[in-house]
Amino acid sequence: MTETQNRRPLAVFDIDNTLADTAHRQHFLERRPRDWSGFFGAAPADPPLARGIALAVESAADCEVTYLTGRPERCRADTEDWLARNGLPEGRLWMRGNQDRRPARTTKLEVLRRISRGREVRMLVDDDELVCGAARAEGFRVVVADWAGDAPELKDAQEGEGRT
């Protein structure tokens, strides 16, 4: 990577319900107990969300695109394959630790703070209203990914169980 590329601002994209449509796997979260293995195991079949994909590709013209997901580290290979298969720009993939159960707004803000110490974060694109609100409160520019269908079980899991 050249010095100029390294100084480009960052565009940070969430994955689930921002770039990838998780609707087909929501049923795994409606069960009690929730079926997390099934939920994450079905992720490679997620259809792309055209608006999110277009925004990521467009952002790559001026920014270095990076990905910040609540998915656990054990999903890295599937997630990287999905990003490449759907034509997304290459970029660093930040994932939660396999045992990290903190709310998404906590884990994602921690990473945003870390990466913004040395680089300008031009924008965060995320569907989680709590993540967006926390990022906005810390001065980050936020684009709310409101183009996916409503996923109440996923939102509950993001906040209450720290699973995605």
Beta strands, then each sheet from edge to edge (+ up, - down):
strand 1: 10-13
strand 2: 64-72
strand 3: 93-96
strand 4: 121-126
strand 5: 142-144
sheet 1: 3+ 2+ 1+ 4+ 5+
end
